[in-house]
């Protein structure tokens, strides 16, 4: 089940699930802290997909999870390059599924059919991280602002909520938005007022102050994806 | 039951603020339904740390389509549920 792919001179962990001879789904978790809060959900839903006969890959992005590469060397474009290598070595990948910020890099493999749960713009992720920085600065008696922090971040990089972000990452993240494609299934929660192609019951576990798991939501995700992949 | 005075569209604002707190703090529907104006937030809910507050503000912006400036965020805003709802309503009508 544990595999790895080679990228930029390093081995990056990639979990593999399901039958070897089935179409392969590339799964992209949320980014930064949000990924840590849904690790359990991601693994569980990939396992359930395997039970439904769908093979999947759940790769570590360089600088994230078990990766030995410092996050400060990563960027949105570097992550996309890593996904291309991952798909070449462990694919072929036929479909892509992402949660939240994962949608910012789901176009890496070209115009494959894509499933997205509650996609988010990069600027929103950056804004939340900037806010935690402003709050901790305040506690230390430093008066900082989003504008001033971003100005420094764009040229020299910045440490936000424990994440070392390079100037390149800051600039790319600030302007990153989920890409357009005709082959997207957009899924949201039942109580989300925004438009969607499908609805599932569950909760945005990536927001939780304390990590939690929701087996029913993992099952709902797996079933929706399996039905979508089978067309 | 909530003591918060509500009417028309404002009901929706209060509902959104309740849902954001539910989602961030992992509270049940019953727990957030029990929130009234005086329900204390910061200091009373241990999960509501500065990281959670940051997420809460961004979610409120996203779900209410508002923009919250750095200098509008202070301790008073999170003192109780009533303050947070009043703030959200004021931003919407602004």
Interface residues (C-beta under 8 A of the other chain):
Chain A: X33 X124 X127 X128 X129 X131 X132 X134 X135 X136 X139 X145 X146 X161 X191 X193 X203 X204 X207 X208 X209 X210 X212
Chain B: X19 X22 X23 X24 X25 X26 X47 X48 X49 X50 X51 X52 X53 X54 X55 X57 X58 X59 X61 X62 X63 X70 X73
